[in-house]
Amino acid sequence: METLKFKTNIKCGGCIATVTPALDNLEGIQKWEVDTTNPDKILTVQSDEAFNANDVITALKTKGYNAEKI
């Protein structure tokens, strides 16, 4: 399993609800979560194989959010 982390501007439950369809529909993601209590709003993505971080960044961008791989 591979784990990727991203700094985002996802700051609340409403934001999470907005990005859920985009992230749930990405192929290969097993689990994801956003730590909204962290100042950097860290998105953690777990995948079952080598996963392209740009897919997550693009999916969030289509919903109006930014992500930067850390």
Secondary structure, DSSP 8 states (H G I E B T S, - for coil): -EEEEEEE---SHHHHHHHHHHHHTSTTEEEEEEETTSTT-EEEEEESS---HHHHHHHHHHTT--EEE-
